[in-house]
Amino acid sequence: MPLEFDGVNGIIKNTTSDGDVTIKGNDGGSEISALILDMSAEGGATFNNWLEIPDYIYHTADSNTYFGFNANDNFELFAGGIDRLSIVGSETVFNDGSADKDFRVESNGNTHMLFVDGGNNYVGIGTSSPSTALTVGDGSAQSRVRIVSPNNSSSVIDFADTDDDNVGNITYSHGDTEMIFRVADVDQHKFKAGEVVFNEASADVDFRVESDNDTHAFFIQGSNGSVGFGTSTMTTDFNVAGAAAFTTTGTTSNFKIISSDAGAATAPDLILYRNSSSPADNDFMGRLDFRGNDDAGNETDYISMYARATDVSNGSETSHFQIQDAQGTSLLELSTTSGTAEAVFNEDSANIDFRVESNGKTHMLFVDAGNDKVGIINSTPNDFETGYNDLVIGDTDTHHGLTIVAGTTHQSDIAFADGTSGDAKYRGFVVYAHQTDKMLFGTAGATQMRLHSNGTLDLGANSSSGGIFANFDRGGDYVIRAYNSNANPTGIFTYYSGGAPDSSGGNMFLRCQDTGAVRLDIRGDGDVLNHDNAFGSISDERIKQDIRDSNSQWDDIKAVKIRNYKKKDDIRQYGDNAWEQIGVVAQELETVSPKLIRHNDPSSADVLSDSSFGTLYEDGDDIPEGKEIGDVKEIKEQVKSVNYSILYMKAIKALQEAQTRIETLETKVAALEG
């Protein structure tokens, strides 16, 4: 390739078609191709390494479009004479000359992923037509902006002006998980997980919500914390101008007033104040309705509560409070009249029961309105016997009782009245006198029976001597009658449970006495004594039939064995000093005259004498109610007894037979002697 000169310039020419031009040199002993001009690419130049220029590289025939270096560490790119890109020192500037030139960055699917509208001074992200200083998105899809910070720091958007570098900001605290809106360096709003806070810094900042025609539709006064609805005039902590309605879909704690005051004063308070300039008697002070729809969609006041000022006279004010149901029936009324007060449930006498529950009883107190009955721990008082069921106490679940309490110097009373004057107020009564520990029972307005503290029961008298004391004025009638209507009856039982006196002296089982003398004694040893020594049986001929002479008793009486013996129970009590008795033995007499023998259930003393009669209850046995240790438990055999009164009649018959024989012998002897 020859070097040519055109008179001004030197020319290196390769005349070979598409032949490259290469400039070579020696780099430290090695030949290198410092520059290759590719003729097949219209002279495209390839440098073996960097290219150094003094300032700019210009576009051919376009002197105002170039790039280069106007100073050390500077780079500029001009197009059409406008500085489009300038990298100077610590900054990179696009459109450094502030020309009307846009800046646009494309992404894979968006031509205006980042766009600066140079003519309008707007920035757009994802839009070609930003309308504000910063516009994100063009409306074709959801747009989101994310600010990412470390977990323990905050993400902040600041709002400033030329006077204050930080007038307001929006801060998200990643560590506390909360969003804060700050104005004038005061936390105005804070959004936390489960909580929204206004004015958390407790500054004197009001909160106000306007409606269409109310500047204070909702207002919180920052200086004292008062709340207003429809008003900016704060007279209390909570102020409402006009009517108020609370609507909720919930079922619990829809409206709550809470006071944290630890003192003794009343709090919290709810006041319904009728601020009338001309109050009058029977003015309504307020009404509270519990309203809902019926099944036809009609609004219905199911329960209403009213309060009236029945007397507004200064110093003698009285009031009336009433609760009524949907039919207007009065359920409860509380009234004060001339210094007295009353509470009335079911004033209109409707069929409305009254029931009070306790911890474990659904009917601790129950008024059966339909049947006019009262139950205590009973839900069905009307089911019990008519005449005895006006008040029914208890159920069948457990034991129940009634206690009347009075002081030790007072008495507890139950009265049965049939009038309101005189003794009609207490025609019958039961009284417990605590001062003497005495129980009194009265009829016809007078005390008829007393039970003394020592257990003495006196009937018609007032004596604490003896066990049961009866003193009546009963002409021609018995003082005490005892009836037993059972088909298998027993009579009166006297039992000395504290000992066995077995005495013929003062330990009487029964004494019958008049003003003249003792007429009959049944003594502690079983002996029977009477004043006239007369023992008999009703023997009127008119109550007998089939009367005839008895059979001979000679052989029977002759065969009877008269024995001396001691009773085993006497031996247990007296030992060797037990007395010897005379009589017959039932088993021996039974062989002679079996009809004189009677059979009876054994007593506990009989079982102790001979175990063939049965067994007794002992310690450790399952003892039924009414029995105790030592009572008869099991009867194996009965005890034989003797009807001595018939034996005596048999002896009389035998004596008569002996007299006849004696008289016959006497006649014969007289004849022989004559």
C-alpha positions in Angstrom: 0.0 0.0 0.0 1.7 3.1 -1.2 1.6 6.5 0.5 0.2 9.1 -1.7 -0.1 12.9 -1.4 -2.8 15.0 -3.0 -0.8 18.2 -2.5 -2.3 18.8 0.9 -3.0 15.4 2.6 -1.1 12.1 2.8 -3.2 9.2 1.6 -2.8 5.5 2.5 -4.7 3.4 0.0 -5.4 -0.3 -0.4 -6.7 -0.8 -3.9 -7.6 -4.5 -3.2 -11.4 -4.9 -3.0 -12.5 -5.2 0.6 -8.8 -5.2 1.5 -8.3 -4.0 5.1 -5.8 -1.4 6.2 -3.7 -2.5 9.2 -1.2 -0.3 11.1 1.2 -2.5 13.0 4.0 -1.8 15.4 6.3 -3.5 17.9 5.2 -3.6 21.5 8.1 -4.7 23.7 9.5 -6.9 21.0 6.2 -8.3 19.8 4.4 -7.2 16.7 0.9 -5.9 17.3 -2.0 -4.7 15.1 -2.5 -1.3 16.7 -5.4 -0.3 14.2 -7.4 -2.2 11.7 -9.7 -0.5 9.2 -12.3 -3.0 7.9 -13.1 -2.0 4.3 -15.9 -4.6 4.1 -17.5 -2.7 6.9 -17.1 0.6 5.3 -13.9 1.3 7.1 -14.9 0.4 10.6 -12.0 0.9 12.9 -10.8 -1.5 15.6 -8.2 -0.4 18.0 -6.1 -3.0 19.8 -6.6 -1.0 23.1 -7.9 2.3 24.4 -8.3 5.5 22.3 -7.2 8.8 23.6 -8.6 12.1 22.4 -8.0 15.6 23.6 -11.7 16.7 24.0 -14.6 15.8 21.7 -15.7 13.4 19.0 -18.1 14.9 16.5 -20.7 13.5 14.2 -19.7 13.8 10.6 -21.3 16.9 9.0 -23.1 17.6 12.3 -21.0 19.9 14.3 -23.5 20.4 17.2 -23.8 16.6 17.9 -20.7 15.3 19.7 -19.4 13.8 22.9 -16.2 14.1 24.7 -14.3 15.5 27.6 -14.1 19.2 28.3 -12.0 18.8 31.4 -10.4 16.2 33.5 -13.0 13.8 35.1 -15.8 15.2 33.0 -17.9 13.7 30.2 -20.5 15.4 28.1 -22.9 14.3 25.3 -24.4 16.9 23.1 -27.2 16.5 20.5 -28.4 19.4 18.5 -26.2 21.6 20.6 -28.0 20.7 23.8 -26.1 19.1 26.7 -28.1 15.9 27.0 -25.8 14.0 29.4 -23.1 15.4 31.7 -21.0 13.4 34.1 -19.1 15.9 36.2 -17.3 15.0 39.4 -19.8 13.5 41.8 -22.9 13.9 39.7 -24.5 12.7 36.5 -26.9 15.2 34.9 -29.3 14.7 32.0 -30.3 17.8 30.1 -27.9 20.1 32.0 -29.0 23.1 30.0 -32.7 22.8 31.2 -34.0 22.5 27.6 -37.4 21.2 26.7 -36.1 17.7 26.3 -37.8 14.5 27.7 -36.0 11.6 29.4 -37.3 8.1 28.9 -36.2 4.6 30.0 -37.9 1.6 28.5 -38.4 -1.8 30.3 -39.2 -5.1 28.7 -42.8 -4.3 28.2 -43.2 -0.6 28.9 -41.9 2.2 26.7 -42.1 4.7 29.5 -40.9 2.8 32.5 -39.2 6.0 33.6 -40.2 9.2 31.9 -39.3 12.9 32.5 -41.6 15.3 30.7 -39.0 18.1 30.1 -41.6 20.6 28.8 -44.0 20.3 31.8 -41.5 19.4 34.5 -43.3 16.2 35.4 -41.9 12.7 36.1 -43.8 9.6 35.2 -43.3 5.9 36.1 -45.1 3.6 33.8 -46.8 6.4 32.0 -46.1 8.7 29.0 -48.3 11.5 30.2 -47.6 12.4 33.8 -49.8 15.2 35.2 -48.1 15.9 38.4 -44.6 16.2 39.7 -44.6 12.4 40.0 -47.2 10.2 38.4 -47.1 6.4 38.7 -49.0 4.2 36.3 -51.2 4.9 33.3 -54.4 3.3 34.6 -54.0 0.2 32.4 -53.0 -2.0 35.4 -52.5 -1.9 39.2 -49.7 0.5 40.2 -47.7 0.1 43.4 -44.8 2.0 45.0 -42.5 0.2 47.4 -40.0 1.7 49.8 -37.7 -1.0 51.2 -35.7 -0.4 54.4 -33.9 -2.7 56.9 -36.0 -4.5 59.5 -34.9 -2.4 62.4 -35.2 1.0 60.6 -38.0 3.1 59.1 -39.2 4.1 55.6 -40.1 7.8 55.4 -41.7 10.2 53.0 -41.0 13.8 54.0 -43.0 17.0 53.1 -40.9 20.2 53.4 -41.0 23.8 52.3 -38.4 26.5 52.0 -38.9 27.6 55.6 -38.9 24.2 57.2 -36.9 21.2 56.0 -39.4 18.8 57.6 -43.0 20.2 57.9 -44.6 16.7 57.8 -43.8 13.2 56.9 -45.2 9.7 56.6 -43.1 7.1 58.4 -43.3 3.3 58.5 -41.4 1.8 61.4 -40.4 -1.6 60.5 -39.2 -2.5 64.0 -42.5 -1.4 65.7 -44.8 -2.4 62.7 -46.6 0.9 62.7 -47.4 3.8 60.2 -47.0 7.3 61.5 -48.4 10.5 60.0 -46.6 13.5 61.4 -47.5 17.2 61.0 -45.4 20.1 62.4 -43.2 17.5 64.0 -46.2 16.1 66.0 -47.5 12.5 65.6 -51.0 13.1 64.4 -52.0 9.6 63.3 -50.5 6.3 64.0 -51.6 3.0 62.5 -50.6 -0.1 64.5 -51.5 -3.7 64.2 -55.0 -3.7 65.5 -55.0 0.0 66.5 -55.4 3.4 64.9 -54.2 6.4 67.1 -54.8 10.1 66.5 -52.5 12.5 68.4 -50.5 9.9 70.3 -48.1 12.6 71.5 -51.1 14.0 73.5 -50.6 17.5 72.0 -53.2 20.2 72.0 -54.5 19.1 68.6 -58.3 19.0 67.8 -59.8 16.4 65.6 -62.8 17.5 63.5 -65.0 15.8 60.9 -67.3 18.0 58.7 -70.5 16.8 57.1 -72.5 18.5 54.3 -73.9 21.2 56.6 -72.2 20.7 59.9 -68.6 21.9 60.5 -68.4 19.8 63.7 -70.3 16.6 62.8 -67.6 14.8 64.9 -65.2 16.8 67.1 -62.6 16.0 69.7 -61.2 18.9 71.6 -57.5 18.4 72.1 -57.2 20.7 75.1 -59.5 18.7 77.4 -60.4 15.5 75.5 -64.1 16.3 75.2 -66.0 14.6 72.4 -68.8 16.3 70.5 -71.3 15.2 67.8 -72.8 18.0 65.9 -71.5 20.6 68.3 -68.2 22.4 69.2 -69.6 23.5 72.6 -68.1 21.2 75.2 -70.0 21.1 78.6 -69.1 17.5 79.5 -66.8 14.8 78.3 -69.4 13.6 75.8 -71.7 16.0 74.0 -74.4 15.4 71.4 -76.5 18.0 69.7 -79.7 16.4 68.4 -80.8 12.8 68.4 -78.3 9.9 68.5 -78.5 6.4 67.2 -76.0 3.6 67.7 -76.2 0.8 65.1 -74.2 -2.4 65.4 -74.3 -6.0 64.1 -72.6 -7.3 67.2 -74.3 -8.8 70.2 -72.0 -7.9 73.1 -70.7 -4.6 74.7 -72.3 -2.4 72.1 -72.4 0.6 74.4 -70.1 0.8 77.5 -69.3 3.6 80.0 -66.2 2.9 82.0 -64.7 4.9 85.0 -61.3 4.1 86.4 -61.9 6.3 89.5 -60.6 4.5 92.6 -62.5 6.7 95.0 -65.8 6.2 96.8 -67.8 8.6 94.6 -70.4 7.3 92.1 -68.9 6.6 88.7 -69.5 6.2 85.9 -72.7 8.3 85.7 -75.4 8.3 83.0 -77.7 11.3 83.4 -81.0 11.9 81.5 -81.6 15.6 82.1 -84.9 17.3 81.2 -83.9 20.9 81.3 -87.4 22.4 81.5 -88.0 26.0 82.3 -91.5 25.2 83.6 -91.5 21.8 85.3 -94.9 20.4 86.3 -96.2 17.4 88.3 -96.2 14.1 86.4 -93.7 15.4 83.8 -91.9 12.5 82.1 -88.2 12.7 82.9 -87.1 10.2 80.3 -87.9 6.9 78.5 -85.8 4.0 77.4 -87.2 1.6 74.8 -86.0 -1.9 73.9 -87.2 -2.0 70.3 -87.2 -4.6 67.6 -89.2 -5.9 64.7 -92.1 -8.4 65.0 -92.5 -11.2 62.4 -94.5 -8.8 60.2 -91.6 -6.3 60.1 -93.3 -3.8 62.4 -91.1 -1.9 64.9 -92.2 -2.9 68.4 -91.3 -1.6 71.8 -90.9 -4.9 73.6 -89.8 -3.4 76.9 -90.2 0.3 77.9 -88.9 2.1 81.0 -90.4 5.4 82.1 -89.5 7.9 84.8 -91.9 10.6 86.0 -91.6 13.5 88.5 -94.9 13.0 90.3 -94.3 16.1 92.5 -91.9 18.9 91.5 -92.4 20.9 94.7 -89.1 22.1 96.0 -88.1 20.1 99.1 -90.8 17.5 98.7 -90.0 16.0 95.2 -91.4 12.5 94.5 -90.9 10.2 91.6 -92.3 7.1 89.8 -90.4 4.6 87.7 -92.1 1.9 85.6 -91.1 -1.0 83.3 -93.8 -2.3 81.0 -94.0 -4.9 78.2 -95.1 -4.8 74.6 -98.7 -5.0 75.6 -98.4 -2.1 78.0 -98.6 -4.3 81.1 -96.7 -3.0 84.1 -93.9 -5.4 85.1 -92.2 -3.3 87.8 -93.0 0.0 89.5 -90.9 2.0 92.0 -92.6 5.0 93.6 -92.0 7.5 96.3 -95.0 9.3 97.8 -94.9 11.7 100.8 -91.7 10.2 102.2 -92.7 6.6 101.7 -91.5 4.2 99.0 -92.7 1.0 97.4 -91.6 -1.4 94.8 -94.4 -3.3 92.9 -93.9 -6.2 90.4 -96.8 -6.9 88.0 -98.9 -3.9 89.1 -101.6 -4.8 86.5 -102.1 -8.3 88.0 -101.2 -10.0 84.7 -100.3 -13.7 84.4 -96.6 -12.9 84.7 -94.4 -15.1 87.0 -91.7 -13.7 89.1 -88.5 -15.8 89.5 -85.2 -15.2 91.3 -82.3 -17.6 90.6 -79.5 -18.4 93.1 -76.1 -20.0 92.3 -77.5 -23.5 92.1 -81.3 -23.1 92.0 -83.4 -21.8 89.1 -86.4 -21.1 91.3 -84.8 -19.8 94.6 -87.9 -17.5 94.8 -90.8 -18.1 92.5 -94.3 -16.4 92.3 -96.7 -18.5 90.2 -98.8 -15.6 88.9 -101.4 -17.8 87.1 -102.2 -19.8 90.2 -101.4 -17.2 92.9 -98.9 -19.4 94.6 -95.3 -18.9 95.9 -92.5 -21.3 95.9 -89.0 -21.2 97.5 -86.7 -23.7 95.8 -89.8 -25.0 94.1 -91.1 -24.4 90.5 -94.5 -26.0 90.8 -96.2 -24.9 94.1 -99.6 -25.4 92.6 -99.0 -29.2 92.3 -99.2 -29.7 96.0 -102.3 -30.2 98.1 -104.9 -27.4 97.8 -105.1 -25.3 100.9 -101.5 -26.2 101.9 -99.7 -24.8 98.8 -99.9 -21.0 99.1 -96.3 -21.2 100.0 -94.2 -24.3 99.2 -90.6 -24.6 100.4 -88.1 -27.0 99.0 -87.8 -29.8 96.4 -86.9 -33.5 96.5 -83.2 -33.0 95.7 -81.9 -32.6 99.2 -82.8 -31.6 102.8 -84.6 -28.2 103.3 -85.5 -26.2 106.3 -86.8 -22.9 107.6 -85.1 -20.8 110.3 -86.5 -17.8 112.2 -83.8 -15.8 114.0 -84.3 -13.6 117.1 -82.1 -12.3 120.0 -81.7 -14.2 123.3 -84.1 -11.8 125.0 -86.7 -11.9 122.3 -89.0 -14.5 120.8 -89.7 -16.0 117.3 -93.4 -16.2 116.3 -95.6 -17.8 113.8 -99.2 -16.6 114.0 -102.4 -17.9 112.4 -105.0 -15.1 112.1 -108.6 -14.8 111.0 -108.9 -11.0 111.5 -107.0 -7.8 112.2 -108.2 -6.9 115.7 -107.9 -8.4 119.1 -106.8 -12.0 119.4 -108.2 -12.6 115.9 -104.7 -11.5 114.8 -103.2 -14.6 116.5 -106.0 -17.2 116.9 -103.4 -19.8 116.5 -99.7 -19.4 117.1 -96.3 -21.1 117.6 -93.9 -19.1 119.8 -90.3 -19.8 120.8 -89.3 -17.7 123.8 -85.5 -17.4 123.6 -85.2 -15.8 127.0 -86.6 -19.0 128.7 -85.9 -21.5 125.9 -89.6 -22.5 125.9 -91.9 -23.4 123.0 -95.5 -22.3 123.2 -98.4 -23.6 121.1 -101.7 -21.7 121.1 -105.3 -22.0 119.8 -108.3 -19.8 120.2 -106.0 -16.9 121.1 -104.5 -18.7 124.2 -101.5 -20.9 125.1 -102.6 -24.5 125.2 -99.3 -26.4 125.3 -95.7 -25.6 126.4 -92.5 -27.5 125.8 -90.0 -26.4 128.5 -86.2 -26.3 128.2 -85.9 -29.5 130.3 -88.1 -31.4 127.8 -91.2 -31.3 129.9 -94.4 -31.0 127.8 -97.3 -29.5 129.7 -100.8 -29.4 128.2 -103.0 -26.6 129.3 -100.9 -25.7 132.3 -97.6 -23.9 132.9 -95.4 -26.4 134.8 -91.9 -27.6 134.1 -92.2 -30.6 136.5 -92.3 -34.1 135.1 -92.1 -35.2 131.5 -95.6 -34.6 130.1 -97.8 -32.4 132.3 -101.5 -32.1 131.4 -103.9 -29.8 133.3 -107.3 -29.2 131.7 -110.8 -28.4 132.9 -112.6 -31.2 131.0 -115.8 -32.3 132.6 -117.0 -35.8 131.6 -114.1 -36.2 129.1 -110.7 -37.8 129.0 -107.7 -35.6 129.4 -105.5 -37.7 127.1 -106.6 -40.2 124.4 -104.3 -42.4 122.4 -105.6 -44.0 119.2 -103.9 -46.4 116.9 -105.9 -47.2 113.7 -103.4 -49.7 112.3 -104.6 -53.3 111.8 -101.6 -54.5 113.8 -101.5 -51.9 116.6 -99.5 -51.5 119.8 -100.3 -49.1 122.6 -98.4 -46.9 125.0 -94.7 -47.9 125.6 -92.9 -46.7 128.7 -89.1 -47.4 128.6 -86.6 -46.5 131.3 -83.6 -46.1 128.9 -81.2 -44.9 131.6 -81.4 -47.9 134.0 -83.5 -50.7 135.5 -84.6 -49.6 139.0 -86.9 -52.7 139.4 -88.3 -50.9 142.4 -91.5 -51.2 144.4 -90.9 -47.7 145.7 -91.1 -44.4 143.7 -90.0 -45.6 140.2 -93.6 -45.7 138.9 -94.5 -46.7 135.4 -98.0 -45.3 136.0 -99.8 -43.6 138.9 -103.5 -42.7 139.0 -104.4 -40.2 141.7 -107.3 -37.9 142.7 -107.6 -35.3 145.4 -108.4 -38.0 147.9 -105.8 -40.7 147.5 -103.6 -42.7 145.1 -106.0 -45.0 143.3 -103.6 -47.1 141.2 -99.8 -47.7 140.8 -97.9 -49.7 138.3 -94.5 -49.8 140.0 -91.0 -50.1 138.6 -90.8 -53.8 139.4 -94.0 -54.4 137.6 -96.2 -54.8 140.7 -99.7 -53.4 140.4 -101.4 -51.9 143.4 -104.8 -50.3 143.7 -106.6 -48.5 146.5 -109.5 -50.9 146.9 -107.5 -54.1 146.2 -110.1 -54.8 143.5 -109.2 -56.5 140.2 -112.0 -57.6 137.9 -113.5 -58.3 134.5 -116.8 -57.2 133.0 -119.1 -60.1 133.8 -122.6 -59.1 133.1 -124.9 -62.0 132.2 -126.4 -60.0 129.4 -123.1 -60.0 127.5 -122.6 -63.8 127.8 -124.1 -66.9 126.3 -123.7 -70.7 126.5 -123.4 -70.4 130.3 -122.8 -73.7 132.0 -120.9 -75.2 134.9 -117.2 -75.6 134.2 -115.6 -79.0 133.9 -113.7 -80.5 136.8 -110.4 -78.9 137.5 -109.4 -81.3 140.2 -106.9 -83.3 138.1 -105.4 -80.2 136.4 -104.8 -78.4 139.6 -103.4 -81.5 141.2 -101.0 -81.8 138.2 -99.8 -78.2 138.4 -96.2 -78.0 139.7 -95.6 -74.9 141.9 -91.9 -74.0 141.7 -89.4 -71.6 143.3 -87.0 -69.9 140.8 -84.9 -66.8 140.0 -85.3 -64.7 136.9 -82.1 -64.5 134.7 -82.5 -60.7 134.2 -82.6 -60.2 138.0 -79.4 -62.3 138.4 -77.7 -60.1 135.7 -78.7 -57.1 137.7 -78.4 -58.3 141.4 -76.3 -61.4 141.2 -76.6 -63.6 144.3 -79.0 -61.1 145.8 -81.6 -61.7 143.2 -84.8 -62.7 144.9 -86.5 -66.0 144.7 -90.0 -66.1 143.2 -92.8 -68.7 143.4 -95.0 -69.7 140.4 -95.2 -72.1 137.5 -93.0 -72.9 134.5 -94.9 -72.4 131.2 -93.5 -75.5 129.5 -94.6 -77.6 132.5 -98.0 -76.0 132.7 -98.4 -76.4 129.0 -98.5 -80.2 129.4 -101.4 -79.9 131.8 -103.4 -77.0 130.5 -102.1 -75.7 127.1 -104.8 -73.0 126.7 -103.2 -71.1 129.6 -100.1 -70.5 127.6 -99.6 -67.3 125.5 -96.8 -66.7 123.0 -95.2 -63.3 122.6 -92.2 -61.8 120.7 -89.1 -61.7 122.9 -87.7 -58.5 124.4 -84.0 -57.7 124.3 -83.8 -58.9 128.0 -85.3 -62.3 126.9 -82.7 -62.6 124.1 -79.9 -61.8 126.6 -81.3 -64.6 128.8 -81.3 -67.2 126.0 -80.0 -66.8 122.5 -82.5 -69.3 121.1 -85.0 -66.4 121.1 -83.0 -64.4 118.6 -80.2 -61.8 118.1 -79.6 -58.2 119.1 -78.1 -55.2 117.2 -74.4 -54.8 117.9 -71.8 -52.1 117.2 -70.8 -52.4 113.5 -74.3 -53.6 112.3 -76.3 -51.7 109.7 -78.9 -50.4 112.2 -82.1 -49.1 110.6 -83.9 -45.9 111.7 -85.8 -46.3 114.9 -83.5 -49.0 116.2 -80.3 -48.9 118.3 -77.6 -51.1 119.7 -79.2 -53.7 122.1 -82.6 -53.7 120.3 -83.9 -57.0 119.0 -82.5 -57.7 115.5 -83.8 -61.1 114.7 -86.6 -63.2 116.3 -86.1 -67.0 116.2 -88.6 -68.2 118.8 -91.4 -66.6 120.9 -91.5 -66.4 124.6 -94.1 -68.3 126.5 -96.2 -66.6 129.2 -99.0 -67.9 131.6 -102.5 -66.5 132.0 -102.4 -66.6 135.8 -105.9 -65.1 136.2 -107.5 -68.2 134.5 -105.2 -70.4 136.6 -106.7 -68.8 139.7 -110.2 -69.5 138.4 -109.3 -73.1 137.8 -107.9 -73.2 141.4 -111.2 -71.9 142.7 -113.1 -74.6 140.8 -110.8 -77.2 142.3 -111.3 -75.7 145.7 -115.1 -75.9 145.3 -114.7 -79.6 144.3 -112.6 -80.1 147.5 -115.2 -78.4 149.6 -117.9 -80.7 148.2 -115.7 -83.7 148.9 -115.0 -82.4 152.4 -118.7 -81.8 153.1 -119.5 -85.3 151.9 -116.8 -86.8 154.1 -118.0 -84.7 157.1 -121.6 -86.1 156.5 -120.2 -89.6 156.5 -118.1 -89.0 159.6 -121.1 -87.5 161.4 -123.2 -90.6 160.5 -120.5 -92.9 161.7 -120.0 -91.0 164.9 -123.8 -90.9 165.5 
